[in-house]
């Protein structure tokens, strides 16, 4: 039996030691941060990604001694009611800590629905604003994982090798060393194409996409599927994290309590920092050294490039999974006016999307 499993089984006994009339309550600093994360997500998620609000939003905040569950209709084993707080979506449940305080992940913790499990800003080593954006990143994973086709389509990639835990997503034996030089060259080119203030010429963008197609063709089919999966899943989540910061900077009203935290950073500065971080990683990371973490910046860069090219790619994302380059070949194109765009979207809803597989 694992230590985590043992703690979970002992949770009701441990909570019994706390007086029934005074269940543990979330610290005010953590409450301020978490309510800020939930508020910015609710405010800008549909602007960042149409349809995102349909995703589940259950979350466990892991503090030093306890963990707090919000946005949950059920009461999982070991949890008891703690309090009601409208800023946190209503009921808050608590149990003794079972997860690491440095946790930052999304997975089916209490059944099929994906739940965010996140340590505090201090536990995860993040400043308050970047912690809020990291929660938004994980919430985008909730959209991905809750899509009805996600599980069967990811399994159909044939990459698990018998693994039933999902750890293949982290441990797949991708040929990092053998691919490192070619990927680094392409990554530097992507940084140049999306990082300059002036849009790159169409010929430069086309040359990049030809180079990417050549890299993909050089891989074994299974390795290409893994590359595509990681760019789709982790890269676009990084892209969305930056978009959330940009949109929050334009109009989201930050609470006085959050703005008064000593490590608060305005969202415009956070957005600029995230873009700079992505570009820096594109310019410096190598597969041989950084392994699968290179997929975050590269996938985010592909999302930025699709935007710069004016592609209407987001409606394809869940309908036609895993191959970002195929969104570039979409027959759907952005329209000149918002009125025309709305009419086209209504017309598209009557047609079935074409499969990219």
C-alpha positions in Angstrom: 0.0 0.0 0.0 1.4 3.4 -0.9 1.9 6.2 1.7 -0.7 8.3 -0.2 -3.3 5.5 -0.1 -2.6 4.9 3.6 -3.1 8.6 4.4 -6.4 8.7 2.4 -7.7 5.7 4.4 -6.7 7.4 7.7 -8.2 10.8 6.8 -11.5 10.3 8.6 -9.7 9.2 11.8 -7.3 12.2 11.6 -10.1 14.7 11.0 -11.9 13.2 14.0 -9.1 14.7 16.1 -10.2 18.1 15.0 -13.2 19.5 17.0 -16.3 18.9 14.9 -17.5 22.4 15.4 -14.3 23.9 13.9 -13.2 22.1 10.8 -10.0 23.4 9.2 -10.5 26.4 7.1 -8.4 27.6 4.2 -5.8 30.3 5.0 -6.8 33.7 3.9 -3.8 34.2 1.6 -4.6 30.9 -0.2 -8.2 31.9 -0.4 -7.3 35.2 -2.0 -5.1 33.5 -4.6 -7.6 30.7 -5.4 -10.5 33.1 -5.7 -8.4 35.2 -8.1 -7.7 32.2 -10.2 -11.3 31.2 -10.4 -12.4 34.7 -11.1 -10.0 35.3 -14.0 -10.9 31.9 -15.5 -14.6 32.7 -15.3 -14.1 36.1 -16.8 -11.9 35.4 -19.8 -12.0 31.6 -20.6 -14.7 32.0 -23.3 -12.8 34.8 -24.9 -9.6 32.8 -24.9 -11.2 29.6 -26.2 -14.9 29.3 -27.2 -16.6 26.4 -25.4 -14.0 26.2 -22.5 -16.7 27.0 -19.9 -18.2 23.6 -20.4 -15.2 21.9 -18.9 -15.3 20.6 -15.3 -13.6 22.8 -12.7 -13.1 20.7 -9.6 -9.9 21.6 -7.8 -7.9 20.4 -4.8 -5.6 22.9 -3.1 -2.8 21.2 -1.2 -1.6 23.1 1.8 1.0 22.0 4.4 -1.4 20.0 6.6 -4.7 19.9 4.7 -6.1 19.8 1.2 -9.3 21.7 0.2 -11.7 20.6 -2.5 -13.8 23.2 -4.4 -16.2 23.1 -7.3 -17.3 19.6 -6.5 -20.8 18.2 -6.3 -19.7 15.0 -4.7 -17.9 14.5 -1.4 -15.0 12.1 -2.1 -13.7 9.7 0.6 -12.0 11.4 3.5 -13.4 14.8 2.9 -15.8 16.7 5.2 -17.5 20.0 4.8 -15.4 22.9 5.9 -17.3 26.1 5.0 -19.3 28.0 2.3 -17.5 30.7 0.4 -19.1 32.3 -2.7 -15.7 33.4 -3.9 -14.7 29.8 -4.1 -17.9 28.6 -5.8 -19.8 27.6 -2.7 -19.0 24.5 -0.6 -15.4 23.8 0.5 -14.4 20.4 1.7 -11.3 19.4 3.6 -9.2 16.4 4.6 -5.7 15.9 5.9 -3.1 16.2 3.2 -2.4 13.2 1.0 -0.7 14.8 -2.0 2.6 16.5 -2.3 2.6 20.3 -1.6 4.5 20.8 -4.9 1.8 19.0 -6.9 0.6 20.7 -10.1 -1.4 18.3 -12.3 -4.8 17.3 -13.6 -6.0 13.8 -13.5 -9.2 11.7 -12.5 -8.5 11.9 -8.8 -12.0 10.9 -7.6 -13.5 9.1 -10.6 -13.7 9.8 -14.4 -13.9 13.6 -14.2 -10.5 15.3 -14.3 -9.6 17.3 -11.2 -6.8 19.9 -10.7 -4.6 19.1 -7.8 -2.3 22.0 -7.0 0.0 23.0 -4.2 0.1 26.6 -2.9 2.2 29.2 -4.6 5.0 28.6 -2.1 4.7 24.8 -2.5 5.0 25.0 -6.3 7.6 27.7 -6.3 5.5 30.3 -8.2 4.7 33.9 -7.6 1.0 34.6 -7.0 0.1 35.8 -10.6 2.0 33.0 -12.2 0.3 30.5 -9.9 -3.1 31.8 -11.0 -2.0 31.4 -14.6 -0.7 27.9 -13.9 -4.2 27.0 -12.5 -5.7 28.3 -15.8 -3.2 26.1 -17.7 -4.4 23.1 -15.7 -8.0 24.0 -16.3 -7.4 23.8 -20.0 -6.3 20.3 -19.5 -9.7 19.7 -17.9 -11.2 20.7 -21.2 -8.9 18.4 -23.1 -9.4 15.4 -20.9 -13.1 15.7 -20.5 -13.7 15.7 -24.3 -15.8 12.6 -25.1 -13.3 11.4 -27.7 -10.1 12.1 -25.8 -9.5 8.8 -24.1 -10.3 6.5 -27.0 -8.4 8.7 -29.5 -5.3 9.0 -27.3 -5.4 5.2 -26.8 -5.7 4.7 -30.5 -2.3 6.4 -31.0 -0.9 3.0 -29.9 1.8 4.6 -27.6 0.9 3.2 -24.2 2.7 -0.1 -24.6 0.4 -1.8 -22.2 0.5 1.0 -19.6 -2.9 1.7 -18.1 -1.8 4.6 -15.7 -1.2 7.3 -18.3 2.5 7.4 -17.4 3.4 6.7 -21.0 2.7 10.3 -21.7 5.8 11.2 -19.6 7.9 8.1 -20.2 7.5 7.2 -23.9 11.0 6.4 -25.3 11.1 9.2 -27.8 14.5 9.5 -29.7 15.5 12.8 -28.0 19.2 12.6 -28.7 18.9 11.5 -32.3 16.3 14.2 -33.0 17.9 17.0 -31.0 20.0 18.9 -33.6 17.2 19.0 -36.2 14.6 20.0 -33.7 16.8 22.7 -32.2 17.3 24.2 -35.7 13.6 24.2 -36.4 12.9 25.6 -32.9 15.2 28.6 -33.5 13.5 29.2 -36.8 10.1 29.2 -35.1 11.3 31.7 -32.5 12.3 34.0 -35.4 9.1 33.6 -37.3 6.8 34.3 -34.3 9.1 36.5 -32.2 9.7 39.5 -34.5 7.4 42.5 -34.1 6.6 42.6 -37.8 4.9 39.5 -39.2 7.1 37.1 -41.1 6.7 36.9 -44.9 4.5 34.2 -46.2 7.5 32.6 -47.9 9.3 32.4 -44.5 6.3 30.8 -42.9 5.9 28.3 -45.7 9.6 27.4 -45.4 9.2 26.8 -41.7 6.2 24.5 -42.3 8.1 22.6 -44.9 11.0 22.1 -42.4 8.5 20.9 -39.8 7.0 18.4 -42.3 10.5 17.2 -43.1 11.2 16.6 -39.4 8.0 14.7 -38.9 8.7 12.6 -42.0 12.1 11.7 -40.6 10.6 10.1 -37.5 9.2 6.7 -37.1 5.4 6.7 -37.3 4.9 6.1 -33.5 7.5 8.8 -32.7 5.7 11.3 -34.9 2.4 10.5 -33.2 4.0 11.1 -29.8 5.5 14.4 -30.9 2.1 15.5 -32.3 0.3 14.4 -29.2 2.6 16.4 -26.9 2.5 19.5 -29.0 -1.3 19.3 -29.1 -1.7 18.7 -25.4 1.1 20.5 -23.5 2.1 23.1 -26.1 -1.4 24.5 -26.7 -2.0 24.5 -22.9 1.1 26.8 -22.6 -0.3 28.9 -25.5 -3.6 29.3 -23.7 -1.9 30.2 -20.5 -0.4 33.2 -22.3 -3.7 34.1 -23.9 -5.4 34.1 -20.5 -2.8 36.6 -19.2 -3.1 38.8 -22.3 -6.9 38.9 -22.0 -6.8 39.5 -18.2 -4.5 42.4 -18.8 -7.0 44.1 -21.2 -10.1 44.1 -19.0 -10.2 41.8 -16.0 -10.7 43.6 -12.7 -8.2 42.3 -10.1 -9.5 42.2 -6.5 -7.8 44.6 -4.1 -6.9 41.7 -1.9 -5.1 39.9 -4.7 -3.4 43.2 -5.8 -2.1 43.8 -2.3 -0.2 40.5 -2.1 3.5 41.3 -1.9 4.4 39.2 -4.9 1.5 40.3 -7.1 2.4 41.1 -10.7 0.0 42.8 -13.1 -1.3 40.6 -15.8 0.3 42.6 -18.7 3.7 42.1 -17.2 3.0 38.4 -16.6 1.8 38.0 -20.2 5.0 39.6 -21.5 7.0 37.4 -19.3 5.3 34.2 -20.5 5.9 35.2 -24.2 9.5 36.0 -23.5 9.9 32.7 -21.6 8.4 30.8 -24.6 10.7 32.5 -27.1 13.7 32.0 -24.9 13.0 28.3 -24.6 12.6 28.1 -28.4 16.0 29.8 -28.8 17.9 27.8 -26.2 16.3 24.4 -25.3 17.5 21.1 -26.8 15.9 17.8 -26.8 19.1 16.1 -25.6 19.1 18.2 -22.5 15.5 19.2 -21.8 13.7 16.1 -23.1 9.9 16.4 -23.3 9.7 19.9 -21.8 10.7 21.2 -25.3 7.2 20.4 -26.5 5.7 23.1 -24.3 7.3 26.1 -26.0 7.3 24.5 -29.5 3.6 23.7 -29.4 2.8 27.2 -28.0 4.9 28.6 -30.9 2.8 26.7 -33.4 -0.3 28.1 -31.9 1.1 31.6 -32.2 2.0 30.9 -35.8 -1.4 29.7 -36.6 -2.8 32.9 -35.1 -0.4 35.1 -37.1 -1.4 33.3 -40.3 -5.1 34.2 -39.6 -6.1 30.5 -39.3 -9.5 29.7 -37.8 -8.0 26.7 -36.1 -9.6 26.5 -32.7 -12.9 24.9 -33.9 -10.8 22.0 -35.2 -8.9 21.4 -32.0 -11.1 18.9 -30.2 -12.9 17.6 -33.3 -9.7 16.7 -35.1 -7.1 15.9 -32.5 -3.3 15.8 -32.3 -1.9 17.1 -35.6 -1.5 20.9 -35.4 0.0 21.3 -38.8 -3.3 20.0 -40.4 -5.2 23.0 -39.0 -3.2 25.1 -41.4 -4.9 23.3 -44.3 -8.4 24.0 -43.0 -10.9 25.3 -45.5 -12.2 27.5 -42.8 -10.9 31.1 -42.9 -11.4 34.2 -40.7 -13.8 36.7 -42.1 -13.6 40.4 -42.4 -16.3 41.5 -40.0 -17.6 40.1 -36.7 -21.1 40.0 -38.2 -19.9 37.9 -41.1 -17.9 35.7 -38.8 -20.9 35.0 -36.6 -23.0 34.1 -39.6 -20.3 31.7 -40.9 -20.0 30.0 -37.5 -23.8 29.4 -37.5 -23.5 27.9 -41.0 -20.6 25.7 -40.0 -22.5 24.3 -37.1 -24.8 22.6 -39.6 -22.0 20.7 -41.2 -19.9 17.9 -39.8 -16.1 18.7 -39.5 -13.8 16.8 -41.8 -11.6 14.3 -40.0 -7.8 15.0 -39.9 -6.9 11.4 -39.3 
